[in-house]
Amino acid sequence: MKPINKIKSKIESKLVGQKLLSDRFFRVFMIAAAGMGWNMLYGIFNGVLGIVYGSVWFVTMCVYYLILGCMRLTVTTYMRGKKEKLTQRKMMTFNGVALIFLAVVLSGSVVLAFKYPVAKQYDEIVMITIATYTFVTAFFAIRNIIKAHKEKSLQMIALRNISLASVTASMLSLQRSMITTFGEGEEHFRYVMEGATGMGVFLIVLALGISMIIRGVRVDKLHDETKGKTNNSND
């Protein structure tokens, strides 16, 4: 038996494994729950760094990742509630508005970073942790993009956009930390890099938020059209 088949058979031997492989709703729920915990833990980590280094940037990133974790919670709540607790439109609209809010917060934090630069270098462990989180998050973001393209469900689209918002902010944070730690005091270079990357991240997160709101509106329109056709056929 091939190693992959052995692993699959072991997973299927467990009740949770069977649901994970056969139940799409349960699979998306587990992905969202795992991502929520991942965001929450990293948010707390950034909060600790903000206190240790006296950094407004890390405090902002703490709030950013905690909000992303709460956004994933809305997706898990929708999945668990089977459309009773949150409608698709509400889920998409809420997360879309939240992403727009986070885009504005990020842009403001970049401006504050220009006004109040941090000259303190970060510890090697801190840099390794930030880099590891960024690359792992990038991997899961790519996976969510593929899953969203295959399944085309609003839940996976929401998780995909949240993952993209997380990884773009992580790249900005990693770049800023690397320039602060390994840079040679070239302020012009720092301003150019942080300004360009910050603007790019702002536009990406803003576009993700707007696209989610538009999708939420389209869901309502599609539902109304379907309902109207059903009523006409009954008449």
Buried (B, 14 or more C-beta within 10 A) or exposed (E): EEEEEEEBEEEEEEEEBEBBEEEEBBBBBBBBBEBBEBBBEBBBBBBEBBEEBEBBBBBBBBBBBBBBBBBBBBBBBBBBEEEEEBBBBBBBBBBBBBBBEBBBBBBEBBEEBEEEEBEEBBEEEBBEBBBEBBEBBBEBBBEBBEBBEEBEBBBBBBBBBBBBBBBBBBBBBBBBBBBBBEEEEEEEEBEEBBBEBBEEBBEBBBBBBBBBBEBBEEBBEEEEEEEEEEEEEEE
